[in-house]
Amino acid sequence: MTTLENRIQQVEDRIKKAAQAGGRKREDVLLLAVTKTWGADVVRKAYDAGLRNFGENYVQEALEKIENLKNEIPEAKWHFIGHLQSNKVKNLIGKFEMIHSVDRISLAEEISKRVDQNPDVNEPQKILIEVNIANEESKNGISFEALPEFLDEIQAFQHIMVRGLMIMPPISESKTEVKRLFNQIRDEKDRLSTRLSSPHSLIELSMGTSHDYVEAIEAGATIVRLGTTLFGERE
């Protein structure tokens, strides 16, 4: 096995154990390989090793990879996980399985409008709402305090489908603190889920990165975003 295949296997084992610890199955957690700044050759190798879901942070870089690889990795699903400017939305529509980083109503409105205007897209764009759990100035996302009103407003747009929340919690040395935050997020998600009407839902909880994905899964994450753990440190 290659180094990448070994890393994937180790991650798979940890995901399975963490899911079981939380009373769930391995299939309940989506492994999202974060391939930002990695070239198409790395994505191709990851695909050959069995990965199918890839997360990108930068619009132009993502679009170039998608175009270059579209015939080589036909079953790949792309997720946009970076901060998204409204003027870049039109370039993303129809290319991404899910946009994880919707953090303002104006962005949701723009996504819905661009889906409506694109004749090649026949279904709503799936999105996650990005929440800034600790209200850190250095991070994007809305506050938990603003989330209820945000959920009420976002349902006005026909051509998006809310699927859940995306969280980037503060990095903490304390596993206890990390678990407390993740449990808080899960409980808040469950509490707020009744505010949404079909086809919207809060089914997905995207939280957990290379340093805390095990704790995230144990707390209820349905999507984990892993880069360094799979591919090593970027040069």
N, C-alpha and C positions, 0 to 999 in steps of 0.2 A: 504493500500500500504506500501511496505517496504521503508526504507530510500533511497535505491538505486533507486527504482521505482519512488519515489518522485523527486529525483535529475534528473533522465532521463526526466521526464515530464517537469520539469522547464527548462532544456536545450532545449528540443524540442520546447517549447513555445518561447524561446528567438531566436532560430534559425529561426523559422517561421517569427517572427516579423522583424528580421534583414534582411532576404531574401526579404520580402515585401518592406522594406525600400529601398532596392537596386534594386527594380523593377523585382524581380525574385520570383520563387516558392520554397517552402520548399524542394521539390524533387531535386532541383538544387544543394543542399549542402549535402555532405556525412559526416556523423558523425563517426569519427574514434575514438574508445575507446582505449586509451593508457593503456595497461595492463602490462607494464614492472614492474617487481618485485612483482606483484600481483600473487597469486597462481591460480591453475586451478579452485579452488572452486569459486573464484571471477568471473572468466571468464564465468563459467557455470551459475552463477546467472545473470550476465549481459545478457547472451544469452537468458535465460528464461524470462528476462524482455523485450526482443525485439531487443537487439543490435545484429548486424550481422558482423560488421567490427572491427577488433582488430589490434592495432599497437604494435609492439615489437621492442626493441632496441638492445637486446643481442642475438646472434645467438644460443648459446647452450640452454639458457632458453626458447627461442621461440620454438626451435625444440622439446624440451621435452613436452611443453604444447600442441603443435600440435599433437604429437603422442599420448599423454594421453587422449586427448579430441576428437580425430577424429571420434569416433563412437557416441559420445554424442551430439555433436553440428555440424551436417553434413552440415549445410548451412553457417557456418562461413567462412569469408574471412579474410586472414591474410595479413598484410602489414608490411614490414620491414622499420623502420624509423630511425634506429641508424646508426652511422658511421660503414662502412663495410670495412673490410680488404679483400684484394684480395684472400688470402689463405682460406677464409671462404666461398667464393662464391659457390663452388661446393656443399656445404651442403644445400644451400638455393633453388637451382633451382627446380622448380616444386612444391614448397611449398607455395609460396607467390603470391598473386594477383598482388602486385606491390612493387617495391623497390624504396623508396622515396629519397634515399641519395646518388645518383651517383654524385660524385664531381671531377672526373678525368677521362681522356680518357682511361688510363690503366685499370681502373675498368670496364668501359663500354665494353672494348675489352674482358676482362676476363668473364664477364657475357655472352656475345654473344658466346664465345667459349664453355663455359660449357653447354649452352642450346643446341648448335649444337651436343655436344658429348653425350647428355642424350637421350636415345631412348624412354623414357617415356614422353617426352615433345614435343608437336607437334605444338607449336605456339611461337612467340617471347615473351620474358619477358618484361612486361610493366615496365617502369621506370619513375621516375621524376628526374630532375636535381636540385641538391641542390645549392642554391645561397646564398652567404654571403653578404647581402644587405649593411651592414655598414663596411665591411672589418674588422671585429673584429678578433683579433688574437686568441681569446679563442674559436672560432667557426670554424667548417668545412664549406666547400662550396666554389664555385668559385665566383669571383667578377663579377659584372655586366659588367665591362669593357671587361672581357675575354669571356663573354657569346656568343656573335655573332660567334666568331671563333670556340668556343666549339660546338655550334649547327651545324656548317658546318662539323666539323670533325666527330662528333658522328654518323652521318648518314651513315658512311661507313660500319657499323656493321649490318649484316643481321638479327641477331637473337635477337635484342632488339627492343622495340617500345617506343619511347619517347612520353610521354603523357602530360608533362607539367613541372612546376617548384615547388620546395619546398623551403619555406622561413622560417627562424627563425630570425626575426628582433630583435634588441636590446630592452630590457625591458625599457619602458619609463613611467614616472609618468604622462606625458602629453598626454591626449587623442588626442589632436590636432596633435601632432607630430606622434603618432601612425597612425592616419588616413592618414596623409600626406605620410608616408612611404608606407602604403598599397596601396594607390592610385598610387604612383609612380611605384610600382611593377606591378600593373595591367596594367598600360599604357605601360610599357616596354615590358611586355609579349605580349600584343596585337601588338606592333610595330614589334617585332621579329618573330611573328608567320609565316610571309611570307617567312622566310628563310628555313622552313621545307617543305619537300615533303612527300606525302603519302608513308607509313602508319603513319609517324610521325606527331605529332601535339603538340600544346601548349594549349590543351583544359583545362587541370587541373591546378589549383592553390592551392596548399596545404599551407595554412598559417592561423595562428590563433590558440592559445592554451587557456588554462583555463582563463588567465587574459585579453585576448584581442580578443576572437573569435567573439564577436558581431561586433566590428569595422572591423574585417577582412571580415566577410560575407557582410557587407554593402559595402565594397570596391570591392567585387567580388570573394572572396574565394569560391572554389568548394569543398574543403576538410578542415575540422577543426579537430585538434588533441587534444582530451580532456582526461585528466587523473584525476587530483585533483578535478575538478568540478563534476565529476561523482562518484569517489570512495573515496574522502576525502584524507587527508594527509597520506602519507606512514609512518609507524612506524619506 
